Amino acid sequence: MRRVWRHLSSDAFASHLAASVLCGNLTALEDKSMDDLAELYGSELTRLLDQHCPVVKVRHKAKQSTS
């Protein structure tokens, strides 16, 4: 499982990040604990990455040895 990073549009990702709860009304985050903020950060970034650069299943074939 991996992300195909070349498919990520940095402009679209940055736009959605700027509109997310992480960058919106920061006063709404003042009462949250550090653990809550860390959880919010991780879940929000994962949600945005899943939207813009989803995880795909990749299969690799083993290469034969040249020796």
CHARMM internal coordinates of N, CA and C (Angstrom, degrees):
IC EDIT
DIST 1 N 1 CA 1.4404
DIST 1 CA 1 C 1.5294
ANGL 1 N 1 CA 1 C 108.01
DIST 1 C 2 N 1.3159
ANGL 1 CA 1 C 2 N 115.06
DIHE 1 N 1 CA 1 C 2 N 133.48
DIST 2 N 2 CA 1.4643
ANGL 1 C 2 N 2 CA 119.94
DIHE 1 CA 1 C 2 N 2 CA 179.38
DIST 2 CA 2 C 1.5182
ANGL 2 N 2 CA 2 C 110.28
DIHE 1 C 2 N 2 CA 2 C -160.15
DIST 2 C 3 N 1.2981
ANGL 2 CA 2 C 3 N 114.96
DIHE 2 N 2 CA 2 C 3 N 167.56
DIST 3 N 3 CA 1.4613
ANGL 2 C 3 N 3 CA 120.78
DIHE 2 CA 2 C 3 N 3 CA 175.30
DIST 3 CA 3 C 1.5322
ANGL 3 N 3 CA 3 C 108.46
DIHE 2 C 3 N 3 CA 3 C -101.92
DIST 3 C 4 N 1.3102
ANGL 3 CA 3 C 4 N 116.82
DIHE 3 N 3 CA 3 C 4 N 142.30
DIST 4 N 4 CA 1.4629
ANGL 3 C 4 N 4 CA 121.76
DIHE 3 CA 3 C 4 N 4 CA 176.39
DIST 4 CA 4 C 1.5276
ANGL 4 N 4 CA 4 C 105.81
DIHE 3 C 4 N 4 CA 4 C -93.33
DIST 4 C 5 N 1.3253
ANGL 4 CA 4 C 5 N 115.00
DIHE 4 N 4 CA 4 C 5 N 90.37
DIST 5 N 5 CA 1.4660
ANGL 4 C 5 N 5 CA 121.22
DIHE 4 CA 4 C 5 N 5 CA -171.56
DIST 5 CA 5 C 1.5141
ANGL 5 N 5 CA 5 C 112.96
DIHE 4 C 5 N 5 CA 5 C -63.32
DIST 5 C 6 N 1.3137
ANGL 5 CA 5 C 6 N 118.88
DIHE 5 N 5 CA 5 C 6 N -25.24
DIST 6 N 6 CA 1.4704
ANGL 5 C 6 N 6 CA 119.56
DIHE 5 CA 5 C 6 N 6 CA -179.09
DIST 6 CA 6 C 1.5286
ANGL 6 N 6 CA 6 C 111.58
DIHE 5 C 6 N 6 CA 6 C -68.63
DIST 6 C 7 N 1.3403
ANGL 6 CA 6 C 7 N 117.31
DIHE 6 N 6 CA 6 C 7 N -16.42
DIST 7 N 7 CA 1.4618
ANGL 6 C 7 N 7 CA 121.10
DIHE 6 CA 6 C 7 N 7 CA 177.61
DIST 7 CA 7 C 1.5244
ANGL 7 N 7 CA 7 C 112.56
DIHE 6 C 7 N 7 CA 7 C -83.87
DIST 7 C 8 N 1.3186
ANGL 7 CA 7 C 8 N 117.08
DIHE 7 N 7 CA 7 C 8 N -8.89
DIST 8 N 8 CA 1.4587
ANGL 7 C 8 N 8 CA 121.04
DIHE 7 CA 7 C 8 N 8 CA -177.88
DIST 8 CA 8 C 1.5300
ANGL 8 N 8 CA 8 C 110.23
DIHE 7 C 8 N 8 CA 8 C -76.18
DIST 8 C 9 N 1.3187
ANGL 8 CA 8 C 9 N 115.30
DIHE 8 N 8 CA 8 C 9 N 124.03
DIST 9 N 9 CA 1.4653
ANGL 8 C 9 N 9 CA 120.87
DIHE 8 CA 8 C 9 N 9 CA 174.11
DIST 9 CA 9 C 1.5213
ANGL 9 N 9 CA 9 C 106.94
DIHE 8 C 9 N 9 CA 9 C -90.56
DIST 9 C 10 N 1.3066
ANGL 9 CA 9 C 10 N 116.80
DIHE 9 N 9 CA 9 C 10 N 108.77
DIST 10 N 10 CA 1.4654
ANGL 9 C 10 N 10 CA 119.84
DIHE 9 CA 9 C 10 N 10 CA -176.08
DIST 10 CA 10 C 1.5285
ANGL 10 N 10 CA 10 C 111.88
DIHE 9 C 10 N 10 CA 10 C -64.30
DIST 10 C 11 N 1.3326
ANGL 10 CA 10 C 11 N 118.19
DIHE 10 N 10 CA 10 C 11 N -32.70
DIST 11 N 11 CA 1.4657
ANGL 10 C 11 N 11 CA 120.76
DIHE 10 CA 10 C 11 N 11 CA 178.48
DIST 11 CA 11 C 1.5287
ANGL 11 N 11 CA 11 C 111.28
DIHE 10 C 11 N 11 CA 11 C -66.77
DIST 11 C 12 N 1.3225
ANGL 11 CA 11 C 12 N 117.14
DIHE 11 N 11 CA 11 C 12 N -45.62
DIST 12 N 12 CA 1.4679
ANGL 11 C 12 N 12 CA 120.85
DIHE 11 CA 11 C 12 N 12 CA 179.54
DIST 12 CA 12 C 1.5242
ANGL 12 N 12 CA 12 C 110.41
DIHE 11 C 12 N 12 CA 12 C -67.07
DIST 12 C 13 N 1.3336
ANGL 12 CA 12 C 13 N 116.73
DIHE 12 N 12 CA 12 C 13 N -41.03
DIST 13 N 13 CA 1.4622
ANGL 12 C 13 N 13 CA 120.46
DIHE 12 CA 12 C 13 N 13 CA 178.49
DIST 13 CA 13 C 1.5324
ANGL 13 N 13 CA 13 C 110.38
DIHE 12 C 13 N 13 CA 13 C -62.31
DIST 13 C 14 N 1.3197
ANGL 13 CA 13 C 14 N 116.86
DIHE 13 N 13 CA 13 C 14 N -45.78
DIST 14 N 14 CA 1.4621
ANGL 13 C 14 N 14 CA 121.15
DIHE 13 CA 13 C 14 N 14 CA -179.95
DIST 14 CA 14 C 1.5333
ANGL 14 N 14 CA 14 C 110.97
DIHE 13 C 14 N 14 CA 14 C -62.61
DIST 14 C 15 N 1.3108
ANGL 14 CA 14 C 15 N 117.11
DIHE 14 N 14 CA 14 C 15 N -38.21
DIST 15 N 15 CA 1.4567
ANGL 14 C 15 N 15 CA 121.15
DIHE 14 CA 14 C 15 N 15 CA 178.39
DIST 15 CA 15 C 1.5254
ANGL 15 N 15 CA 15 C 111.30
DIHE 14 C 15 N 15 CA 15 C -63.99
DIST 15 C 16 N 1.3290
ANGL 15 CA 15 C 16 N 116.78
DIHE 15 N 15 CA 15 C 16 N -45.84
DIST 16 N 16 CA 1.4589
ANGL 15 C 16 N 16 CA 120.45
DIHE 15 CA 15 C 16 N 16 CA 179.08
DIST 16 CA 16 C 1.5275
ANGL 16 N 16 CA 16 C 111.62
DIHE 15 C 16 N 16 CA 16 C -69.63
DIST 16 C 17 N 1.3079
ANGL 16 CA 16 C 17 N 117.17
DIHE 16 N 16 CA 16 C 17 N -33.93
DIST 17 N 17 CA 1.4608
ANGL 16 C 17 N 17 CA 120.34
DIHE 16 CA 16 C 17 N 17 CA 176.32
DIST 17 CA 17 C 1.5273
ANGL 17 N 17 CA 17 C 110.57
DIHE 16 C 17 N 17 CA 17 C -64.42
DIST 17 C 18 N 1.3204
ANGL 17 CA 17 C 18 N 116.23
DIHE 17 N 17 CA 17 C 18 N -43.23
DIST 18 N 18 CA 1.4652
ANGL 17 C 18 N 18 CA 120.56
DIHE 17 CA 17 C 18 N 18 CA 179.31
DIST 18 CA 18 C 1.5287
ANGL 18 N 18 CA 18 C 111.61
DIHE 17 C 18 N 18 CA 18 C -63.00
DIST 18 C 19 N 1.3425
ANGL 18 CA 18 C 19 N 116.96
DIHE 18 N 18 CA 18 C 19 N -29.93
DIST 19 N 19 CA 1.4610
ANGL 18 C 19 N 19 CA 121.27
DIHE 18 CA 18 C 19 N 19 CA -179.97
DIST 19 CA 19 C 1.5343
ANGL 19 N 19 CA 19 C 112.31
DIHE 18 C 19 N 19 CA 19 C -88.86
DIST 19 C 20 N 1.3181
ANGL 19 CA 19 C 20 N 117.64
DIHE 19 N 19 CA 19 C 20 N -3.36
DIST 20 N 20 CA 1.4648
ANGL 19 C 20 N 20 CA 121.37
DIHE 19 CA 19 C 20 N 20 CA -175.88
DIST 20 CA 20 C 1.5216
ANGL 20 N 20 CA 20 C 111.43
DIHE 19 C 20 N 20 CA 20 C -79.25
DIST 20 C 21 N 1.3199
ANGL 20 CA 20 C 21 N 115.07
DIHE 20 N 20 CA 20 C 21 N 171.50
DIST 21 N 21 CA 1.4600
ANGL 20 C 21 N 21 CA 122.08
DIHE 20 CA 20 C 21 N 21 CA 178.32
DIST 21 CA 21 C 1.5319
ANGL 21 N 21 CA 21 C 111.23
DIHE 20 C 21 N 21 CA 21 C -62.80
DIST 21 C 22 N 1.3084
ANGL 21 CA 21 C 22 N 117.00
DIHE 21 N 21 CA 21 C 22 N -23.33
DIST 22 N 22 CA 1.4737
ANGL 21 C 22 N 22 CA 120.80
DIHE 21 CA 21 C 22 N 22 CA -179.86
DIST 22 CA 22 C 1.5220
ANGL 22 N 22 CA 22 C 112.43
DIHE 21 C 22 N 22 CA 22 C -68.87
DIST 22 C 23 N 1.3171
ANGL 22 CA 22 C 23 N 116.40
DIHE 22 N 22 CA 22 C 23 N -27.85
DIST 23 N 23 CA 1.4644
ANGL 22 C 23 N 23 CA 119.95
DIHE 22 CA 22 C 23 N 23 CA -176.32
DIST 23 CA 23 C 1.5215
ANGL 23 N 23 CA 23 C 113.04
DIHE 22 C 23 N 23 CA 23 C -120.32
DIST 23 C 24 N 1.3065
ANGL 23 CA 23 C 24 N 116.68
DIHE 23 N 23 CA 23 C 24 N 4.21
DIST 24 N 24 CA 1.4607
ANGL 23 C 24 N 24 CA 120.69
DIHE 23 CA 23 C 24 N 24 CA -177.39
DIST 24 CA 24 C 1.5197
ANGL 24 N 24 CA 24 C 111.62
DIHE 23 C 24 N 24 CA 24 C -83.12
DIST 24 C 25 N 1.3032
ANGL 24 CA 24 C 25 N 115.97
DIHE 24 N 24 CA 24 C 25 N -120.86
DIST 25 N 25 CA 1.4515
ANGL 24 C 25 N 25 CA 123.41
DIHE 24 CA 24 C 25 N 25 CA -178.29
DIST 25 CA 25 C 1.5338
ANGL 25 N 25 CA 25 C 109.54
DIHE 24 C 25 N 25 CA 25 C -76.47
DIST 25 C 26 N 1.3164
ANGL 25 CA 25 C 26 N 116.30
DIHE 25 N 25 CA 25 C 26 N 92.84
DIST 26 N 26 CA 1.4636
ANGL 25 C 26 N 26 CA 120.51
DIHE 25 CA 25 C 26 N 26 CA -175.19
DIST 26 CA 26 C 1.5213
ANGL 26 N 26 CA 26 C 112.70
DIHE 25 C 26 N 26 CA 26 C -70.02
DIST 26 C 27 N 1.3214
ANGL 26 CA 26 C 27 N 117.93
DIHE 26 N 26 CA 26 C 27 N -22.83
DIST 27 N 27 CA 1.4632
ANGL 26 C 27 N 27 CA 119.25
DIHE 26 CA 26 C 27 N 27 CA 177.75
DIST 27 CA 27 C 1.5297
ANGL 27 N 27 CA 27 C 111.03
DIHE 26 C 27 N 27 CA 27 C -67.18
DIST 27 C 28 N 1.3220
ANGL 27 CA 27 C 28 N 117.47
DIHE 27 N 27 CA 27 C 28 N -24.06
DIST 28 N 28 CA 1.4643
ANGL 27 C 28 N 28 CA 121.15
DIHE 27 CA 27 C 28 N 28 CA 177.27
DIST 28 CA 28 C 1.5242
ANGL 28 N 28 CA 28 C 111.50
DIHE 27 C 28 N 28 CA 28 C -69.53
DIST 28 C 29 N 1.3223
ANGL 28 CA 28 C 29 N 116.86
DIHE 28 N 28 CA 28 C 29 N -16.78
DIST 29 N 29 CA 1.4641
ANGL 28 C 29 N 29 CA 121.17
DIHE 28 CA 28 C 29 N 29 CA -178.40
DIST 29 CA 29 C 1.5242
ANGL 29 N 29 CA 29 C 112.69
DIHE 28 C 29 N 29 CA 29 C -95.69
DIST 29 C 30 N 1.3193
ANGL 29 CA 29 C 30 N 117.52
DIHE 29 N 29 CA 29 C 30 N -5.75
DIST 30 N 30 CA 1.4668
ANGL 29 C 30 N 30 CA 120.99
DIHE 29 CA 29 C 30 N 30 CA -174.37
DIST 30 CA 30 C 1.5191
ANGL 30 N 30 CA 30 C 113.86
DIHE 29 C 30 N 30 CA 30 C -61.34
DIST 30 C 31 N 1.3173
ANGL 30 CA 30 C 31 N 118.50
DIHE 30 N 30 CA 30 C 31 N -32.45
DIST 31 N 31 CA 1.4610
ANGL 30 C 31 N 31 CA 121.95
DIHE 30 CA 30 C 31 N 31 CA -176.71
DIST 31 CA 31 C 1.5247
ANGL 31 N 31 CA 31 C 113.60
DIHE 30 C 31 N 31 CA 31 C -86.94
DIST 31 C 32 N 1.3109
ANGL 31 CA 31 C 32 N 117.36
DIHE 31 N 31 CA 31 C 32 N -1.70
DIST 32 N 32 CA 1.4673
ANGL 31 C 32 N 32 CA 120.69
DIHE 31 CA 31 C 32 N 32 CA -177.83
DIST 32 CA 32 C 1.5267
ANGL 32 N 32 CA 32 C 110.42
DIHE 31 C 32 N 32 CA 32 C -83.13
DIST 32 C 33 N 1.3362
ANGL 32 CA 32 C 33 N 115.30
DIHE 32 N 32 CA 32 C 33 N 147.67
DIST 33 N 33 CA 1.4594
ANGL 32 C 33 N 33 CA 120.65
DIHE 32 CA 32 C 33 N 33 CA 177.08
DIST 33 CA 33 C 1.5300
ANGL 33 N 33 CA 33 C 109.40
DIHE 32 C 33 N 33 CA 33 C -77.37
DIST 33 C 34 N 1.3096
ANGL 33 CA 33 C 34 N 115.98
DIHE 33 N 33 CA 33 C 34 N 167.77
DIST 34 N 34 CA 1.4725
ANGL 33 C 34 N 34 CA 120.17
DIHE 33 CA 33 C 34 N 34 CA 177.89
DIST 34 CA 34 C 1.5296
ANGL 34 N 34 CA 34 C 110.40
DIHE 33 C 34 N 34 CA 34 C -61.67
DIST 34 C 35 N 1.3302
ANGL 34 CA 34 C 35 N 116.97
DIHE 34 N 34 CA 34 C 35 N -38.54
DIST 35 N 35 CA 1.4709
ANGL 34 C 35 N 35 CA 120.35
DIHE 34 CA 34 C 35 N 35 CA 177.76
DIST 35 CA 35 C 1.5284
ANGL 35 N 35 CA 35 C 111.01
DIHE 34 C 35 N 35 CA 35 C -63.47
DIST 35 C 36 N 1.3304
ANGL 35 CA 35 C 36 N 116.63
DIHE 35 N 35 CA 35 C 36 N -42.64
DIST 36 N 36 CA 1.4661
ANGL 35 C 36 N 36 CA 120.52
DIHE 35 CA 35 C 36 N 36 CA 178.14
DIST 36 CA 36 C 1.5291
ANGL 36 N 36 CA 36 C 111.01
DIHE 35 C 36 N 36 CA 36 C -63.49
DIST 36 C 37 N 1.3276
ANGL 36 CA 36 C 37 N 116.77
DIHE 36 N 36 CA 36 C 37 N -41.32
DIST 37 N 37 CA 1.4642
ANGL 36 C 37 N 37 CA 120.63
DIHE 36 CA 36 C 37 N 37 CA 179.52
DIST 37 CA 37 C 1.5306
ANGL 37 N 37 CA 37 C 111.27
DIHE 36 C 37 N 37 CA 37 C -66.21
DIST 37 C 38 N 1.3228
ANGL 37 CA 37 C 38 N 116.83
DIHE 37 N 37 CA 37 C 38 N -40.08
DIST 38 N 38 CA 1.4629
ANGL 37 C 38 N 38 CA 120.31
DIHE 37 CA 37 C 38 N 38 CA 178.32
DIST 38 CA 38 C 1.5271
ANGL 38 N 38 CA 38 C 110.47
DIHE 37 C 38 N 38 CA 38 C -64.72
DIST 38 C 39 N 1.3224
ANGL 38 CA 38 C 39 N 117.18
DIHE 38 N 38 CA 38 C 39 N -41.27
DIST 39 N 39 CA 1.4602
ANGL 38 C 39 N 39 CA 121.57
DIHE 38 CA 38 C 39 N 39 CA 177.37
DIST 39 CA 39 C 1.5243
ANGL 39 N 39 CA 39 C 110.96
DIHE 38 C 39 N 39 CA 39 C -64.26
DIST 39 C 40 N 1.3175
ANGL 39 CA 39 C 40 N 116.90
DIHE 39 N 39 CA 39 C 40 N -43.64
DIST 40 N 40 CA 1.4616
ANGL 39 C 40 N 40 CA 121.77
DIHE 39 CA 39 C 40 N 40 CA 178.28
DIST 40 CA 40 C 1.5264
ANGL 40 N 40 CA 40 C 111.02
DIHE 39 C 40 N 40 CA 40 C -61.69
DIST 40 C 41 N 1.3257
ANGL 40 CA 40 C 41 N 116.08
DIHE 40 N 40 CA 40 C 41 N -44.16
DIST 41 N 41 CA 1.4657
ANGL 40 C 41 N 41 CA 121.27
DIHE 40 CA 40 C 41 N 41 CA 178.82
DIST 41 CA 41 C 1.5315
ANGL 41 N 41 CA 41 C 110.69
DIHE 40 C 41 N 41 CA 41 C -58.91
DIST 41 C 42 N 1.3295
ANGL 41 CA 41 C 42 N 115.76
DIHE 41 N 41 CA 41 C 42 N -49.65
DIST 42 N 42 CA 1.4683
ANGL 41 C 42 N 42 CA 119.94
DIHE 41 CA 41 C 42 N 42 CA -178.68
DIST 42 CA 42 C 1.5113
ANGL 42 N 42 CA 42 C 112.67
DIHE 41 C 42 N 42 CA 42 C -63.93
DIST 42 C 43 N 1.3185
ANGL 42 CA 42 C 43 N 117.16
DIHE 42 N 42 CA 42 C 43 N -45.19
DIST 43 N 43 CA 1.4651
ANGL 42 C 43 N 43 CA 119.71
DIHE 42 CA 42 C 43 N 43 CA -177.62
DIST 43 CA 43 C 1.5252
ANGL 43 N 43 CA 43 C 111.74
DIHE 42 C 43 N 43 CA 43 C -69.21
DIST 43 C 44 N 1.3250
ANGL 43 CA 43 C 44 N 117.13
DIHE 43 N 43 CA 43 C 44 N -38.22
DIST 44 N 44 CA 1.4668
ANGL 43 C 44 N 44 CA 120.14
DIHE 43 CA 43 C 44 N 44 CA -179.03
DIST 44 CA 44 C 1.5301
ANGL 44 N 44 CA 44 C 111.20
DIHE 43 C 44 N 44 CA 44 C -70.00
DIST 44 C 45 N 1.3138
ANGL 44 CA 44 C 45 N 117.60
DIHE 44 N 44 CA 44 C 45 N -41.98
DIST 45 N 45 CA 1.4680
ANGL 44 C 45 N 45 CA 119.31
DIHE 44 CA 44 C 45 N 45 CA 177.74
DIST 45 CA 45 C 1.5233
ANGL 45 N 45 CA 45 C 111.13
DIHE 44 C 45 N 45 CA 45 C -66.63
DIST 45 C 46 N 1.3309
ANGL 45 CA 45 C 46 N 117.19
DIHE 45 N 45 CA 45 C 46 N -39.13
DIST 46 N 46 CA 1.4633
ANGL 45 C 46 N 46 CA 120.09
DIHE 45 CA 45 C 46 N 46 CA 177.13
DIST 46 CA 46 C 1.5209
ANGL 46 N 46 CA 46 C 110.34
DIHE 45 C 46 N 46 CA 46 C -62.87
DIST 46 C 47 N 1.3380
ANGL 46 CA 46 C 47 N 117.46
DIHE 46 N 46 CA 46 C 47 N -42.58
DIST 47 N 47 CA 1.4603
ANGL 46 C 47 N 47 CA 121.06
DIHE 46 CA 46 C 47 N 47 CA 178.59
DIST 47 CA 47 C 1.5269
ANGL 47 N 47 CA 47 C 111.19
DIHE 46 C 47 N 47 CA 47 C -60.76
DIST 47 C 48 N 1.3259
ANGL 47 CA 47 C 48 N 116.35
DIHE 47 N 47 CA 47 C 48 N -44.51
DIST 48 N 48 CA 1.4700
ANGL 47 C 48 N 48 CA 119.99
DIHE 47 CA 47 C 48 N 48 CA 179.88
DIST 48 CA 48 C 1.5284
ANGL 48 N 48 CA 48 C 111.67
DIHE 47 C 48 N 48 CA 48 C -67.03
DIST 48 C 49 N 1.3247
ANGL 48 CA 48 C 49 N 116.84
DIHE 48 N 48 CA 48 C 49 N -41.12
DIST 49 N 49 CA 1.4626
ANGL 48 C 49 N 49 CA 119.49
DIHE 48 CA 48 C 49 N 49 CA 177.98
DIST 49 CA 49 C 1.5239
ANGL 49 N 49 CA 49 C 111.13
DIHE 48 C 49 N 49 CA 49 C -65.64
DIST 49 C 50 N 1.3283
ANGL 49 CA 49 C 50 N 117.37
DIHE 49 N 49 CA 49 C 50 N -39.62
DIST 50 N 50 CA 1.4622
ANGL 49 C 50 N 50 CA 120.19
DIHE 49 CA 49 C 50 N 50 CA 177.32
DIST 50 CA 50 C 1.5221
ANGL 50 N 50 CA 50 C 111.21
DIHE 49 C 50 N 50 CA 50 C -62.85
DIST 50 C 51 N 1.3046
ANGL 50 CA 50 C 51 N 116.53
DIHE 50 N 50 CA 50 C 51 N -32.22
DIST 51 N 51 CA 1.4605
ANGL 50 C 51 N 51 CA 121.32
DIHE 50 CA 50 C 51 N 51 CA 178.59
DIST 51 CA 51 C 1.5264
ANGL 51 N 51 CA 51 C 111.34
DIHE 50 C 51 N 51 CA 51 C -74.38
DIST 51 C 52 N 1.3210
ANGL 51 CA 51 C 52 N 117.59
DIHE 51 N 51 CA 51 C 52 N -42.01
DIST 52 N 52 CA 1.4692
ANGL 51 C 52 N 52 CA 121.52
DIHE 51 CA 51 C 52 N 52 CA -172.66
DIST 52 CA 52 C 1.5276
ANGL 52 N 52 CA 52 C 114.27
DIHE 51 C 52 N 52 CA 52 C -97.94
DIST 52 C 53 N 1.3085
ANGL 52 CA 52 C 53 N 116.88
DIHE 52 N 52 CA 52 C 53 N -24.01
DIST 53 N 53 CA 1.4659
ANGL 52 C 53 N 53 CA 120.69
DIHE 52 CA 52 C 53 N 53 CA -176.52
DIST 53 CA 53 C 1.5321
ANGL 53 N 53 CA 53 C 107.86
DIHE 52 C 53 N 53 CA 53 C -150.10
DIST 53 C 54 N 1.3368
ANGL 53 CA 53 C 54 N 116.76
DIHE 53 N 53 CA 53 C 54 N 72.31
DIST 54 N 54 CA 1.4615
ANGL 53 C 54 N 54 CA 119.74
DIHE 53 CA 53 C 54 N 54 CA -173.32
DIST 54 CA 54 C 1.5308
ANGL 54 N 54 CA 54 C 112.84
DIHE 53 C 54 N 54 CA 54 C -62.96
DIST 54 C 55 N 1.3184
ANGL 54 CA 54 C 55 N 114.16
DIHE 54 N 54 CA 54 C 55 N 155.69
DIST 55 N 55 CA 1.4589
ANGL 54 C 55 N 55 CA 121.41
DIHE 54 CA 54 C 55 N 55 CA 176.31
DIST 55 CA 55 C 1.5221
ANGL 55 N 55 CA 55 C 107.59
DIHE 54 C 55 N 55 CA 55 C -74.02
DIST 55 C 56 N 1.3182
ANGL 55 CA 55 C 56 N 116.64
DIHE 55 N 55 CA 55 C 56 N 135.00
DIST 56 N 56 CA 1.4607
ANGL 55 C 56 N 56 CA 122.18
DIHE 55 CA 55 C 56 N 56 CA 177.84
DIST 56 CA 56 C 1.5189
ANGL 56 N 56 CA 56 C 109.05
DIHE 55 C 56 N 56 CA 56 C -124.87
DIST 56 C 57 N 1.3118
ANGL 56 CA 56 C 57 N 114.80
DIHE 56 N 56 CA 56 C 57 N 154.21
DIST 57 N 57 CA 1.4608
ANGL 56 C 57 N 57 CA 120.64
DIHE 56 CA 56 C 57 N 57 CA 177.72
DIST 57 CA 57 C 1.5266
ANGL 57 N 57 CA 57 C 108.28
DIHE 56 C 57 N 57 CA 57 C -87.74
DIST 57 C 58 N 1.3212
ANGL 57 CA 57 C 58 N 116.29
DIHE 57 N 57 CA 57 C 58 N 128.62
DIST 58 N 58 CA 1.4613
ANGL 57 C 58 N 58 CA 121.65
DIHE 57 CA 57 C 58 N 58 CA -177.37
DIST 58 CA 58 C 1.5196
ANGL 58 N 58 CA 58 C 108.07
DIHE 57 C 58 N 58 CA 58 C -119.88
DIST 58 C 59 N 1.3156
ANGL 58 CA 58 C 59 N 115.40
DIHE 58 N 58 CA 58 C 59 N 136.07
DIST 59 N 59 CA 1.4660
ANGL 58 C 59 N 59 CA 120.14
DIHE 58 CA 58 C 59 N 59 CA 176.26
DIST 59 CA 59 C 1.5128
ANGL 59 N 59 CA 59 C 108.69
DIHE 58 C 59 N 59 CA 59 C -112.23
DIST 59 C 60 N 1.2977
ANGL 59 CA 59 C 60 N 115.58
DIHE 59 N 59 CA 59 C 60 N 132.28
DIST 60 N 60 CA 1.4547
ANGL 59 C 60 N 60 CA 121.31
DIHE 59 CA 59 C 60 N 60 CA 176.90
DIST 60 CA 60 C 1.5134
ANGL 60 N 60 CA 60 C 109.00
DIHE 59 C 60 N 60 CA 60 C -113.64
DIST 60 C 61 N 1.3198
ANGL 60 CA 60 C 61 N 115.76
DIHE 60 N 60 CA 60 C 61 N 132.21
DIST 61 N 61 CA 1.4504
ANGL 60 C 61 N 61 CA 119.71
DIHE 60 CA 60 C 61 N 61 CA 174.25
DIST 61 CA 61 C 1.5143
ANGL 61 N 61 CA 61 C 108.15
DIHE 60 C 61 N 61 CA 61 C -89.02
DIST 61 C 62 N 1.3016
ANGL 61 CA 61 C 62 N 115.30
DIHE 61 N 61 CA 61 C 62 N 138.51
DIST 62 N 62 CA 1.4658
ANGL 61 C 62 N 62 CA 120.24
DIHE 61 CA 61 C 62 N 62 CA 177.46
DIST 62 CA 62 C 1.5206
ANGL 62 N 62 CA 62 C 108.38
DIHE 61 C 62 N 62 CA 62 C -69.84
DIST 62 C 63 N 1.3262
ANGL 62 CA 62 C 63 N 115.70
DIHE 62 N 62 CA 62 C 63 N 132.11
DIST 63 N 63 CA 1.4639
ANGL 62 C 63 N 63 CA 120.18
DIHE 62 CA 62 C 63 N 63 CA 177.92
DIST 63 CA 63 C 1.5224
ANGL 63 N 63 CA 63 C 109.17
DIHE 62 C 63 N 63 CA 63 C -84.50
DIST 63 C 64 N 1.2967
ANGL 63 CA 63 C 64 N 115.10
DIHE 63 N 63 CA 63 C 64 N 143.60
DIST 64 N 64 CA 1.4588
ANGL 63 C 64 N 64 CA 118.85
DIHE 63 CA 63 C 64 N 64 CA 178.12
DIST 64 CA 64 C 1.5152
ANGL 64 N 64 CA 64 C 109.68
DIHE 63 C 64 N 64 CA 64 C -73.30
DIST 64 C 65 N 1.2990
ANGL 64 CA 64 C 65 N 114.77
DIHE 64 N 64 CA 64 C 65 N 144.56
DIST 65 N 65 CA 1.4545
ANGL 64 C 65 N 65 CA 120.67
DIHE 64 CA 64 C 65 N 65 CA 178.98
DIST 65 CA 65 C 1.5173
ANGL 65 N 65 CA 65 C 109.98
DIHE 64 C 65 N 65 CA 65 C -67.93
DIST 65 C 66 N 1.3299
ANGL 65 CA 65 C 66 N 117.47
DIHE 65 N 65 CA 65 C 66 N 140.74
DIST 66 N 66 CA 1.4697
ANGL 65 C 66 N 66 CA 121.45
DIHE 65 CA 65 C 66 N 66 CA 179.90
DIST 66 CA 66 C 1.5140
ANGL 66 N 66 CA 66 C 111.77
DIHE 65 C 66 N 66 CA 66 C -91.81
DIST 66 C 67 N 1.3318
ANGL 66 CA 66 C 67 N 117.53
DIHE 66 N 66 CA 66 C 67 N 2.08
DIST 67 N 67 CA 1.4695
ANGL 66 C 67 N 67 CA 118.78
DIHE 66 CA 66 C 67 N 67 CA -178.60
DIST 67 CA 67 C 1.4877
ANGL 67 N 67 CA 67 C 113.36
DIHE 66 C 67 N 67 CA 67 C -88.36
END
COOR INIT
IC SEED 1 N 1 CA 1 C
IC BUILD
